[in-house]
Amino acid sequence: VCLTAKRPIGNSTAVVALIRPVGAATPEIICNTIAPSFATDRPIALGPQRTGADGAMRSIQATLYCLQAAPALAATVQPLPRPLRTDDALPERALIGDADARDELVRVVYGSLTAAGPDDPTLLTVSTFLKFGGSLETTAKELNVHPNTIRYRLKRAAESTGWDATDPREAYVLITAIALGRVAEA
């Protein structure tokens, strides 16, 4: 452990520890090892691995935003993962002002949907599928293709983005990324 700091979040305090994994001790193993020291009803967040002072600061910020977003995430995800990874709360972090989360949603997720160019139907397929509440038949009818084509495109989109539009939680991530991406392009 390199540093431990306390910072108030709402009515509670967050303990932030910067660690440098050595050998087989991954961040997940270290987090799970120290987890019993914390109340079971409180979230434990695991930030992204970064290097240097700037990287450490950004990792701490992402972790603090993640802890701040945990109550919103707990309302939709049961049980809350322990440790909660900062990527698990991307949309919530973006909504409360985390510029890194917003950037990741636009650059990585939305960027994956638009990477193949304007003629690629991936973004249109995913956004139409989400617009119609996950209905394959309605999406296929709207896009004038077979439902199997929609399945194939959704599978390809899940592989490129890492988020599956057929899963309600992951669909929320995609909806947020698409909205932020369209705002950024406007």
Secondary structure as UniProt FT lines:
FT   STRAND          3..9
FT   TURN            10..11
FT   STRAND          12..18
FT   TURN            23..24
FT   HELIX           27..34
FT   HELIX           35..37
FT   TURN            40..41
FT   STRAND          45..46
FT   HELIX           52..74
FT   TURN            75..76
FT   STRAND          84..85
FT   HELIX           86..89
FT   HELIX           90..95
FT   TURN            96..97
FT   HELIX           99..104
FT   HELIX           105..110
FT   HELIX           111..114
FT   TURN            115..116
FT   TURN            118..119
FT   HELIX           122..131
FT   TURN            132..134
FT   HELIX           136..143
FT   HELIX           147..161
FT   TURN            165..166
FT   HELIX           168..185
//
